[in-house]
């Protein structure tokens, strides 16, 4: 029988984000977004190479200060900006990158593959 592509879920590809070290000299990580609806695969670099973050044992007060400094930055809540990934992965709710990855997977309904 003829299958309608719009309703056939078996043809739908899973959204994926590949998290890996950035090859840019001043950035710490790169995310590559794959299979997101209505867009080509693309990447975003984020995190200062030498900077320390919440996952690097920064304090709750330093996290609060970071959020105060950056909450009005362009793209703070946009998945297509580096600051979004810094906020959710480097300065997320947990001091564990692994736990922040799991939280972001749920938030974006996407599989995140960490290539350390």
C-alpha positions, -999 to 999 in steps of 0.1 A, spaced: 0 0 0 11 36 -7 27 53 24 23 90 30 58 103 39 43 130 61 27 103 84 52 75 80 73 78 111 98 51 99 112 76 73 118 103 99 154 106 109 164 111 145 177 145 155 213 143 165 239 166 180 275 156 178 295 172 207 333 173 202 364 193 208 365 224 186 393 228 161 391 266 165 421 277 186 400 299 210 369 276 214 365 246 237 337 226 220 318 223 188 282 209 183 271 196 149 234 195 145 221 168 121 186 159 109 169 190 124 137 198 105 138 224 78 176 230 80 209 217 67 234 200 90 255 227 106 278 234 136 284 259 164 316 264 183 313 276 219 331 279 253 364 298 258 394 274 254 411 284 286 380 294 305 367 276 336 330 268 339 305 252 363 315 218 351 351 227 360 343 234 397 331 270 395 309 279 424 271 285 425 278 322 429 301 323 399 273 305 379 248 331 390 272 359 380 278 342 346 240 341 340 236 378 350 263 388 326 250 368 296 212 366 300 207 394 276 232 381 250 219 376 215 209 340 211 209 331 248 178 309 243 184 301 206 196 266 198 215 281 169 240 300 190 271 290 209 259 308 241 229 284 242 252 254 244 275 272 269 244 279 291 231 243 289 262 222 289 290 242 306 268 262 330 239 238 333 221 225 364 248 199 371 285 201 376 287 170 354 289 174 316 274 139 312 243 149 333 239 182 314 240 163 281 212 141 293 191 171 304 197 188 270 187 156 251 154 157 269 149 194 263 156 192 226 142 157 220 175 149 203 203 123 207 236 139 218 267 120 210 298 131 229 331 124 212 357 131 239 
